[in-house]
């Protein structure tokens, strides 16, 4: 059945994967069809270049349903099972991306360069003769005879038999006005849930964070809502001019985004219990009574953090001697090392977010094929759906998994039509 045209709106991770999987599936069955990626930027894959701090955290071998969130998180299960992290690794090795797995399950290209991943995805698209039309901002999808008309903001129309919407989310965008992808689907009867920045830096009104800006620590970060612990994460925390950042904070940011405010308590010495820390500090007072307080925590935590922590307690000047400390002072310092509270006032804006929480309601799509239950021949993959994952490669895995499912389903539908015609 020559003449079939698959249109993929969005040339990010999901768009590239769905195009390649569809093309490979058609190639395997010796069926011809045209595949076109429509990308609003001047080049496909731009957002992919920033993933994993430019290293491209391709996946995480620990990806499972407990790493994901959404109105119906179980929706993600079928796609992730059918295209697992190991399938993703195999796929990337098949296009020339050699991978390595770190102790925490994160998978990176051995080059540590997102650019090399994108280059090889583009090379595979070229090999498979996948069209790429850039600077095409899709404004609407019109149901037409024998398929769909995709209309750009400047009036161009491209007709396709099938459309996969892979436009991504608001994450990384400069303003919430960039909602064209959502509008494409809501105009066709789909529903959208509230949208919030996720995997994003948090703002704090704690006046001491700026003094520690640029310092990274490995800590346990606990989020409290209405004085109740909601979640805790271990990992890197980065102090900034405006508040807190780093992987452990990113993992908690969804709570701040959805609830507006919360409190984060940092345990700067998560490998040691409170009694051990208290005993250390008591021994230090006895062993080094003539030290200035500015040096009291040196060697236990970063020097600048130690000095800032003591200043935050408003007990003494840093120039006073350690011998000035009483037992209640030592308890207060030890307690703050194990439980330093930071009031969170909100998140940084959309342009800082790595992921969007919320999106098009996933229940309106078939979890095995990602085809719309409302409009036959229409598919949606990736971040535009109301599924988002934790920090650490889980969101890219979701993009690969659902895009692979959609690409295979679209190609299979064309193949089945060809078989019916031949028979």
C-alpha positions, 0 to 999 in steps of 0.5 A, spaced: 500 500 500 504 505 497 502 512 498 501 512 506 503 518 510 505 518 517 506 524 520 509 525 527 509 532 530 515 534 534 522 532 533 524 530 540 526 524 544 519 521 542 518 523 535 525 521 533 524 514 536 516 513 534 519 515 527 525 510 527 521 504 530 515 505 525 520 505 519 524 499 521 517 495 522 515 497 515 522 496 512 522 489 516 515 487 512 518 490 505 512 495 506 513 502 503 510 509 507 512 516 507 514 518 514 515 526 516 517 529 522 514 536 523 519 540 528 517 547 530 525 549 532 530 549 526 533 542 528 530 536 531 532 534 538 534 540 541 531 539 548 535 532 548 542 536 548 540 538 555 538 532 558 543 529 564 546 535 564 549 534 557 551 527 558 544 524 556 541 520 561 538 515 556 535 510 561 535 507 568 535 500 569 531 500 575 525 503 571 518 501 574 511 503 575 513 506 582 518 511 579 512 514 575 506 519 577 500 521 573 492 521 574 493 513 572 500 511 573 498 504 571 497 506 564 505 507 563 506 499 565 504 496 558 509 500 554 515 500 559 514 492 559 514 492 552 520 496 551 524 496 557 530 499 559 534 493 556 530 494 550 532 501 550 540 500 551 539 495 545 536 500 541 541 505 542 547 500 541 544 498 534 544 505 532 551 506 534 551 509 541 555 504 546 552 505 553 555 504 560 551 503 567 552 507 573 552 504 580 545 507 581 542 504 575 543 511 570 545 509 563 549 514 559 553 514 552 560 512 553 562 519 550 558 522 556 555 527 550 548 528 548 550 530 542 553 524 540 546 520 541 542 526 537 547 525 531 546 517 531 539 518 531 539 523 526 543 518 522 538 513 523 533 517 520 537 519 514 538 511 513 531 510 513 529 516 509 525 519 514 523 526 512 524 532 517 521 539 516 523 544 521 521 551 523 514 548 522 509 550 528 503 545 528 497 550 530 491 545 528 490 538 526 483 537 522 480 531 520 480 530 513 478 525 508 482 519 509 486 522 514 488 528 517 490 535 515 496 538 519 496 546 519 502 550 521 501 557 524 503 560 517 498 556 513 501 551 510 498 544 510 500 537 510 496 531 509 497 524 513 493 518 514 496 517 521 498 523 526 503 521 532 503 527 537 510 528 540 510 535 542 513 535 549 510 539 554 511 546 557 518 544 561 523 548 558 519 553 555 519 560 557 512 562 558 506 558 559 503 561 552 507 555 549 501 550 549 500 548 542 501 541 543 496 541 548 491 545 544 492 540 538 489 534 542 484 538 546 481 541 540 480 534 538 476 532 544 481 530 549 482 533 556 488 536 560 489 536 567 492 541 571 500 543 569 505 544 574 513 544 573 516 538 575 524 536 576 525 543 577 529 548 582 526 550 589 525 557 591 526 559 599 526 565 603 531 562 608 536 568 608 542 564 609 542 560 602 545 565 598 551 564 603 552 557 601 551 558 593 554 554 589 556 548 594 554 541 593 552 536 599 550 529 599 544 529 604 538 526 605 532 531 603 525 530 607 519 534 604 514 536 610 507 538 608 503 541 614 508 538 619 507 531 616 513 528 612 511 527 605 517 524 602 524 523 603 530 523 598 538 521 598 542 525 593 546 531 591 543 538 594 546 544 591 545 551 594 543 557 590 542 564 590 534 563 590 534 556 594 535 549 593 537 545 587 540 538 585 537 531 584 534 530 591 531 536 591 528 535 584 525 529 586 521 533 591 519 539 587 513 536 584 510 536 591 512 544 592 509 545 585 502 542 586 502 544 593 505 551 593 509 551 599 512 546 603 518 545 608 525 541 606 529 539 612 536 537 610 540 531 614 547 533 612 550 527 615 545 522 613 550 516 614 551 518 622 545 518 627 544 524 632 548 521 638 554 520 634 554 527 631 553 530 638 558 526 641 563 528 635 561 535 637 562 534 645 569 531 644 571 537 639 569 542 645 574 538 649 579 537 645 580 544 641 577 549 646 581 555 643 579 554 636 574 560 634 567 557 632 568 559 625 572 552 625 568 548 629 565 544 624 571 544 619 572 537 617 565 535 618 562 539 613 564 544 608 567 550 611 562 555 609 556 551 610 559 550 617 560 557 618 553 559 615 549 553 620 552 556 626 550 563 624 543 561 622 542 559 630 544 566 632 548 564 638 555 567 638 559 570 633 564 566 629 570 569 632 568 567 639 572 560 642 569 553 642 569 553 649 564 558 650 559 553 647 554 549 653 551 543 652 544 546 649 548 549 644 552 543 642 545 540 641 542 545 637 548 545 632 548 537 632 540 538 631 541 542 625 546 538 622 541 533 622 535 537 621 536 543 617 529 546 615 528 551 609 522 554 608 520 553 600 516 558 597 515 556 590 518 553 584 523 556 579 519 558 572 517 553 566 524 554 563 528 551 568 523 545 569 526 538 566 519 535 566 511 537 566 507 534 571 500 533 568 498 533 561 493 530 556 489 525 560 492 518 558 486 514 559 483 517 553 488 512 549 490 505 548 496 503 553 498 498 548 498 502 542 498 509 544 492 510 539 486 515 541 480 512 543 476 518 541 479 519 534 482 513 530 489 514 527 491 519 532 496 517 537 500 521 542 506 519 546 511 522 551 511 528 556 504 531 553 501 525 556 499 526 564 505 521 566 511 524 569 517 520 572 522 521 577 529 524 576 534 519 573 533 517 566 526 515 568 522 520 563 527 519 557 525 511 558 517 513 558 518 517 552 522 511 548 517 506 551 511 509 549 514 512 542 516 505 540 509 502 542 506 507 537 511 507 532 510 499 532 502 500 532 502 505 526 507 501 522 503 494 524 496 498 522 499 499 515 502 492 514 495 489 516 492 494 510 497 491 505 496 484 507 488 485 506 489 488 499 494 483 497 489 477 499 
